Amino acid sequence: MDNASTMNRPSSAAPAAPGGPWRAWIPALLALFALPLLLAGNPFYVHLAVLICINIVFVNGLSVISRTGQLSFCHAAFMGMGAFTAVICTTRLHTPFFVSVLAGVGVSVLVAWLLGAVILRLQGVYFVLVTFCFGELFRLVLLEGGSFTGGANGIANIPPASVFGFALDTKLSFYFLAAASAFASIVLLIALFKTPRGHELDAVGDNPDLAEASGIGIQSTQMFAFLLGSGLAGFAGALLAHYLGFVSPESFSQHVSVAAIIMLVIGGRGSVVGPILGALIMTPLPELFRSAIETQNILYGITLILVLKFLPMGLVGIGARLRRKKGTP
Amino acid sequence: MTALLTIEGLGKNFGGLAAVRDLSFTLNEGEIVGLIGPNGAGKSTAFNMISGALPPSAGRIVFAGEDITGRKPSQVVRHGLARTFQSATVYPKATVQENVYRGALCHLGVPVWAQIAQTAAYQSACRRVQEQVDLVLEITGLAPLRHEVAGELAYGHQKRIGVAVGLATRPRLLLLDEPAAGLNPEECAEFGRLLKTLRDAHGISLLFVEHHMALVMGTCEKIIVLVQGQKIAQGTADEIRHSPAVIEAYLGADEDAHA
């Protein structure tokens, strides 16, 4: 991924030199996030932009977990945990928005820790199956939760988010919070994957046996990624709930977990750019194809198969391929 | 000479099969020891128990005065006991120096928040890691290939990278699983020289499982022969060559058959 940067510094084995080249990314990112402001006149575009930002946070979480070689099929459950915890805090305990979000993230991380301690010894398809079951279990718990979770009706009339006393009750004002969150999660990932800890995540994903034999514990590394990734999902959920003003069990079903995986695979695994591209391209599609809701899932399935067949590294892989053809490292 | 590794009554059962029975030996600081035997003799099982990949059914493993029986490989390696793998085992998508770097992270000892904040302690730890990476690339002769992607290199180079990743963890004892397997005679001789250098110039003790008789006889001071899970002989190359028990069970009348 960072071949280019290591070639420039011949004696360095890849950790970022202080003030390393990743800081060059920040202006480009800021420009990207400023783009929707030009379309601020159309509320539909602003709405899409908010959803894209929340999905970036959400898929970033999944990408951290996948870098250690595990595929979580219950990512939406952790989003739901963050959402429902934050909403229950806001509506029942009347806590400020920030406290509700923190509680949502905290519960997601705590549950990920309890679940991870049991299931992270599983590898490959077994991990996928167990996480799938957990996601379904979580949805059933929400449905049977009675007045506490609102059952199948969910919880409505959630007060809008407020930051430093400003109520973010318009789409545009919420966009600033969503964009700042997405930006922060991207910078966190870029910084993390430049550190030794980030290299350890990749090492476990690339070759778990060799990692374990050279002092990088498989389970502790995967646990770290699972906690961080699930925490990001919980954060995205808390944001989404306060943006839409409504949560229901169906908002966090398996379809949402699958959507996150599709975004990650199409954007590209193993790169910080992948989740951004995936969220950018795949978030607007369901909104555009609302009339073809029946055929939508078939199209996704076909796209996923085609991408895995011809672009196993996702859209990010195209860039790498082009660079290789040109002969530059 | 002091004992670095002491194996006492080590055993492993797979169901009703005793793969290793009552294996005991010691390896002294600075020694090169070879573990040989026919296929299915339990060499790899013993090897995996010592490196922590398999928990033993019986016995004790003491390394540098500490009982490490049943500890995981990632814990054992922090005590200074590293291993390599039989097949070429590398991080295929990473460059050679990134491979070595990942091995050297084992002694970084800086929490992740300090890594992101790039504290002074982290920066000095990074310099130590970097020095170790450069040193290991130099010793193993991989320095000219440092920017190559590991998965695209020849088999012999990948085996060398495997050793380099192990060396990056600063081992006192390096376990090598069939280091010569799949190498041509020239690469094999070069490998033998590398092993001698590791011990003579860097004080690293070595224990290896090997089929290649010329390499074993040429480099090991002590050879242990396993047959059907049991140690049948131990001694210098000459003693092993002339031991009637070994000739009957393993080497055969004409030892060249295995060379």
Interface residues (C-beta under 8 A of the other chain):
Chain A: N3 T6 M7 P10 S11 S12 A13 A14 P15 A16 P18 L188 A191 L192 T195 P196 R197 H199 E200 D202 A203 D206 N207 D209 L210 A211 E212 A213 S214 G215 I216 G217 I218 F224 P329
Chain B: S51 A53 K72 P73 S74 Q75 V77 R78 A82 R83 F85 T89 V90 Y91 P92 K93 A94 T95 Q97 E98 V100 Y101 R102 G103 A104 L105 C106 H107 L108 V110 V112 Q115 I116 Q118 Q123 C126 V129 Q130 V133 D134 R146 H147 G162 V165 G166 A168 T169
